[in-house]
Amino acid sequence: MSTPRTVGTLSWTFGLLIGAMWTGEVLLGNLGGTSVFGNLRDSHPRIYSMAGWFVVAAVAATTLCGIVAAYQTRSIRKALQVGVGSGLISGVITCGMIVGITILFHDVMMSDPANIHEFARSAHRPPTPAELSPFLYRDALGGGLNHIWIGPLLGLSFGAAGAMLGKSMRD
């Protein structure tokens, strides 16, 4: 039988793993077109396109979280607790990374053509620096806060699918 420590340990283990996957996506997605990463978007588009694979890896790790938790605890309910817990942990990590990257690399992101284009598309006109800066912070905060609920939702959905598989493997 499992203990709350097992649920907590699994939540932290998978939360950190999934958070690392999202961090890879955030780093490539936000800094891949800047000088920080040598303009990967233009110079090495195949490396830059790996950002999408980090998303796939995060979802796969969430499913694996459900499998492992249900297998070890023999409980779908506890596996769902691990899924939600790890999703919350990874969401907070991702939120911190998104906001932190925006603060630390603000000047570089201000000159990123993708950010300028995104603002122009939303405002239907080119930005001034005074408009782009708050836009970057709002975008970072919005994206970061969304990860705090997306993580647990993925933990419930993909984690549940994994939990059913993990429980069936144990029975």
Stockholm file with secondary structure:
# STOCKHOLM 1.0

chainA/1-171         MSTPRTVGTLSWTFGLLIGAMWTGEVLLGNLGGTSVFGNLRDSHPRIYSMAGWFVVAAVAATTLCGIVAAYQTRSIRKALQVGVGSGLISGVITCGMIVGITILFHDVMMSDPANIHEFARSAHRPPTPAELSPFLYRDALGGGLNHIWIGPLLGLSFGAAGAMLGKSMRD
#=GR chainA/1-171 SS CCCHHHHHHHHHHHHHHHHHHHHHHHHHHHHTTSGGGTCHHHHCHHHHTHHHHHHHHHHHHHHHHHHHHHHHHSCHHHHHHHHHHHHHHHHHHHHHHHHHHHHHTHHHHHTCHHHHHHHHHHHTSCCCHHHHHHHHHHHHHHHHHHHHHHHHHHHHHHHHHHHHHHHHHHC
#=GC SS_cons         CCCHHHHHHHHHHHHHHHHHHHHHHHHHHHHTTSGGGTCHHHHCHHHHTHHHHHHHHHHHHHHHHHHHHHHHHSCHHHHHHHHHHHHHHHHHHHHHHHHHHHHHTHHHHHTCHHHHHHHHHHHTSCCCHHHHHHHHHHHHHHHHHHHHHHHHHHHHHHHHHHHHHHHHHHC
//
